């Protein structure tokens, strides 16, 4: 297969690659040191297609979701400022995915013009992404896949023989004249119990775009606190209890994902998320039949907007209570995972006089089975199914009930050493669930609303030879009878708007030689509904069209105390994209980031990190943000926030 490099600024990329190649040549003679690959797609687990680890987050001082997924071309994040950020996987928006933090599902939508996922990257151990409908263990309603955020345990921070420690991180951001502070205390209470307590605060003023213009509505003040208790007992038992609270305050446009305009004025918008999670696992040594995991959680979110010159304060609330119980049995070389999960969702909205006047509630009960069977020493069959039963009572006292079985099957054939061929098919099902809290008052469900069903087909390979890795996959994902409240025409009715389709392919390669590592990945995707390209304005909460995306990276460890690297993202422009209100363009762009990590004392007691985001101060509108409709009569002001310009980040981490 011939691979071309269709980026918006090929000359710029060639110049960058040329100078980096010249730089790498003399570095090859420096002290050889083993270096982990920088590309986040290098690590794969049994239930994830992509894993972003803590090291990748630290290198570029990740501050929001865009930073978390910047190195993964299949995942796009638009919105520019945290409160407005939406995540897209293969063109599908995150409400179509099962998103969880330590097993606690983050369900519910509060406001269609804001994001619904927020994390503190400092506390993340890893992020797992399952692209497309997949295994039965992905959870209920995983139409477009799953994203699993996993936070750190005390043992991840404690060193061998250490009983107590503290980590203080300070960060400064030149673009927003902002700062971040994180303090974490961790330790062992005794031979069985350990704990950590972490508190973070950040404060950002309005950022400047690549033209040097200040962007109103992008200031933010965030606070986060997390406490976790971990216990290890006899017979392979582990207990984790965690509590996380996150707040976000700032002056934002009434519709935070669009620029400030005459109809989109600035108002105070505050958000909060509380998540309490209990995880219990038991895996007795020498007993292949029992490897049990139990998760119980409560996740609550709320948003308050003060439209002071119109209707005043308006509130949205979301609460999810759920659990998952599963066991994995080893049958020789084979494994069998089976379990049951349940979730109850409640969404409320209202004015200051009665904050919870409007209400929708729903629940889903699922039973699942997933088997990994070695048919031969080289051929692995993974197959399973889940049964889900949904019910909903909406704000107009209508009731809906749907249930179905979702099967899946995939083959992995180890053809020869280092080469694995893969193919798979999976279905996922989702019944009607509570919708956007800020639309309760004006929108309603179609009485004939039907459930959504996804079908995902993939074929690909993984190859590794000495210092080189190569992987590729081709996929087709389809969601039949997708549910949405169309913006055009504005009917204010949730209905089955048609069939979503996402077709595409991905190619990735990596190379490591002594202390030098390099990676290159490419993703091409066409996402549409009934033949019409997906756009975030017309198909909010469904998906978006993203141009062909390249991600390249290069890292070098000069010695054991000094490491530096580069990452570039290049997105091809899209011209004459047809929408129901007119034709729009999505110009391409290329963005470069740099990092330097230095350990002045020769160990992790003191770490200095210098990161430069958007080195070239590029002015652009991210394809995952709302596109520019302003040239269309009547749509002035309908355009997403421009991306931030150059941002120099200086981080200091001190360990005690």
Secondary structure, 3 states (H helix, E strand, C coil): CCCCCCCCCHHHHHHHHHHHHHHHHHHCCCCCCCCCCCCCCCCCECCECEEEEHHHHHHCCCCCHHHHCCCCCCEEEECCCHHHCEEEECCEEHHHCEEEECCEECCCCCCCCCCCCCCCHHHEEEEEEEECCCCHHHCCCCCCEEEEEEECCHHHHCCCCCCEEEEEEEEEECCCCEEEEEEEEEEECCCCEEEEEEEEEEEECCCEECCCCECCCCCEEEEEEEEEEEEEECCCEEEEEEEEEEEEEEEEECCCCECCECCECEEEEEEEEEEEEEEEEECCCCCCCCCEEEEEEEEEEEEEEEECCCCEEEEEEEEEEEEEEEEEEEECCEEEEEEEEEEEEEEEEEECCCCCCEEEEEEEEEEEEEEEEECCCCEEEEEEEEEEEEEEECCCCCEEEEEEEEEEEEEEEEEECCEEEEEEEEEEEECCCCCCHHHCCCCEECCCCCCEEEEEEEEEEEEEECCEEEEEEEEEEEEEEEEECCCCCCCCEEEEEEEEEEEEEEEEEEEEECCEEEEEEEEEEEEEECCEECCCCCCCCCECCCCCEEEEEEEEEEECCEEEEEEEEEECCEEEEEECCEEEEECCEEEEEEEEEECCCCCCCEEEEEEEECCCCCCCCCCCCCCCCCCCCCCCCCCECCCECCEEEEEEEEEC
